[in-house]
Amino acid sequence: MRTFISAVVSGLLLLSALPASALQPAHHLPERSAGKDEIQVGPRPYYLVEDMDQGALKRKLQSCAEGPFKRSDFSIGHRGAPLQFPEHTKESYEAAARMGAGILECDVTFTKDKELVCRHDQCDLHTTTNILATELANKCSVPFSPAQFDADGKLIKAASARCCTSDITLAEFKTLTGKMDAANSNARTVTEYLNGTAKWRTDLYADKGTLLTHKESIALFKQLGVKMTPELKSPMVPMPFDGFSQEDYAQKLVDEYKQAKVHAKNVFPQSFDLNDVLYWIKREPKFGKQAVYLDGRYGNAGFNHRNPATWTPDMNTLVADGVRIIAPPIWMLVEVENGQIVPSLYAKSAKAAGLDIITWSFERDGPLKNGGGWYFQTLNGLNPNPDSVEPAVINNDGDMMNVLDVLAKKIGIIGIFSDWPGSVTYYSSCMKL
């Protein structure tokens, strides 16, 4: 135990040190494994392991407390490291790389002058940047509207705003500062509206959030020596946009990697729109070979991840069309059976068809003492199997490591997005993934 505690302290010191040597430019994309002194997983994975119930998995993970920790493509930085850093910022990406993420994500959308930038949503600037506190607030699609309350103080209308990258030019976008993605729906002022960060996240590192264009993210990722997974975000404006078609959009994303001389094997383009994936497979086969179909069909009427008859197209058709990687949320891959976490029918069907699986997003739900939320819904009773009366199996933060172990060993996922990649890096290094 003394050794384990010393590792926790060491992790705290390493995360705060942030040596410049870890960020020296690499002039190509090396297939490298970072050494023990280079990867800094920080204290969080130690906290999660200590919070686990007693058992063989906990003992195995405890045995790896001293490392070595190595960079792995299994560990994917979801928007960087947004558990504590403003998403899609230089600072967030650098933190994720230090924690051993082998792949980093730039969600791609476009500005008024059709330049590609890193944002999770085309219309999220009011929650992810300081735009409402600047003169650019006047250009937002929907200006800030304060919350309204009745005479008894009951909320009758939430505070709102809508600010899109397509409302402003690239030059204007670059004047903004990223912040933690949040908004206060009870806000009466802009200042209150911007101050909505969940208590389990932090604003400690939010004063400096350097926004990036897609091209700038490519350059940064090359310097950090990581692979890249850009997601083509669904436009929130009618397409074509000023003559800019959906195909133009999909092509421009790939073109910026080709212009930067990034090898296709180091890029995993993603989209929730299957047509984008099929476009890359047909028009840019080198990049399409690793294109990721983000399966968001759970939002479609009639779709049921437990019923193959509702899967259109089905797994075999996806493979026949050239899709090689599918990426559903965590909850679609797991079920509870006899009190244990097991692969879902969806997961088994995808593997049987020959699809590789990536999933999302680890450490996105916040504290799990009450079972967690959306990402663990098939394990916490929120989305129970109608053919089962199994109880929830999630009740503390450490349980997420059990879920990760099932995803890795029983399902065989090839990667997982995480809001704090150090936790996944700890696991993947321990299990030699």
Secondary structure, DSSP 4 states (H G I P E B T S, - for coil): -HHHHHHHHHHHHHHHH--GGGG---SS-------TTT----SHHHHHHHTSPSSHHHHHHHTTTT-----EEEEEETTSSTTTS-TTBHHHHHHHHHTTEEEEEEEEEE-TT--EEE-SSTT-HHHHBSGGGSGGGGGSSEEEE--EE-TTS-EEE--EEE--GGGS-HHHHTT-BB--S---TT-SSHHHHH----TTS-STTTT--BB-BHHHHHHHHHHHT-EEEEEEPPPSS-SSBTTB-HHHHHHHHHHHHHHTT--GGGB--EESSHHHHHHHHHH-HHHHTT-EEE--GGGSTT--TT-GGG-SS-HHHHHHTT--EEE-BGGGGEEEETTEEEE-HHHHHHHHHT-EEEEEEET-S---TT---GGGTTTSSSS--TT--PPP---STTHHHHHHHIIIIII--SEEEESSHHHHHHHHHHTT-
